[in-house]
């Protein structure tokens, strides 16, 4: 069945940087990177092709990029804008097929099998997609085409990105000639550690894995990685051969299993328990607010922290089970605070997170003899409505106005980056 499908993986080229250059025509011929220009220790989130040609790479420090490219224009990220553009691109795809699956903010799968009768060959549809994205957003895009999602993704990453037209088809007719000669580290989902395993096994190329019988590959994997490696062996063997029966599924799949929030903190600043507790409270507030918005309450509260004294770093993660499920801030914070006080070693905290899991619907609320939980829920939902309408800063606890508070900063961010 998969041989009859035609699937695209469409990727936006230098997505964040391309959006910024489209908004600023004066930057068309200049090297541009997206990052925080006021923090040389911050990382580069994206770099345009001109910047990349001068040695700038994604995820390196802004200061390193400026050392390589002194005339680099560093632009503060605008995450809300990038999300809006991504959603606009989704609408373009949905004008061609109803089978559109977001893979990341700048990558989406499309099943265009049923669209070819209306829009032509896969290549014609790919060019149509590229043109509409360019005209609507200013972003160049690359399209990998294949009979499976794995082959479409591989076609984009390893071939389409290197072609002038940004289009490449990878199927069972050319997989042996085009994909299999590639070094094994270029295989999908193979990182440095797995690469070392494969090289020790004498498997230097993707084809070295694909040409083995599955039983022989499992035998080699067991010898290298132990008896528990059979599932991994079958997974990588199928990737090498382009086997992937999974369909393109519209929207975001999977039920939510937990609600969490985390925050990276300024190094060496959060040394006092009261300051760490304040950040913990602010994270709990957001976790509970999101859980209520999704219609969930949870019974397991988890916290974690990364600690460092400047020389050595350590971390801990602990959880506790509540008597009844909840998404009330004071109940979750009481449990989280107890975990922090019990397990924090007095070392400065650089990162903190809170997680609420073992979720259930909040349609039914367990009442207690001494607390009116129904009134508490109604109060918090009124606060949620005010924040949803006027912004997260509309109502803040007085403690968040302290210098150690991060709620105001988080209100202006999405995913840890500026909106």
Buried (B, 14 or more C-beta within 10 A) or exposed (E): EBEEBBBBBBBBBBBBBBBBBBEEEEBEEBBBBBBBBEEBEBBBBBBBBBBBEBBBEBEBBBEBBBEBBEEBBBBBBBBBBBBEBBEEBBEBBEEBBEBBBBBEBBBBBBBBBEBBEEBEEBBEBBBBBBEBBBEBBBBBBBBBBBBBBBBBBBBBBBBBBEEEEBBBBBBBEBBEEBBBEBBBBBBBEBEEEBBEBBEEBEBBBBBBBBBBEEEEBBBBBBEBBEEEBBEBBBEBBBBBBBBBEEBBEBEEEEEEEBBBBBBEBEEEEBEEBEBBBBBBBBBBBBBBBBBBBBEBBBBBBBBBBBBBEEEEEEEBEBBBEBEEBBBBBEBBBBBBBBBBEEEBEEBBBBBBBBBBBBBEEBEEBEEEEEEEBEEBBEEBBEBBEEBEEEEBEEBBBEBBEEEBBBBEEBBBBBEEBEB
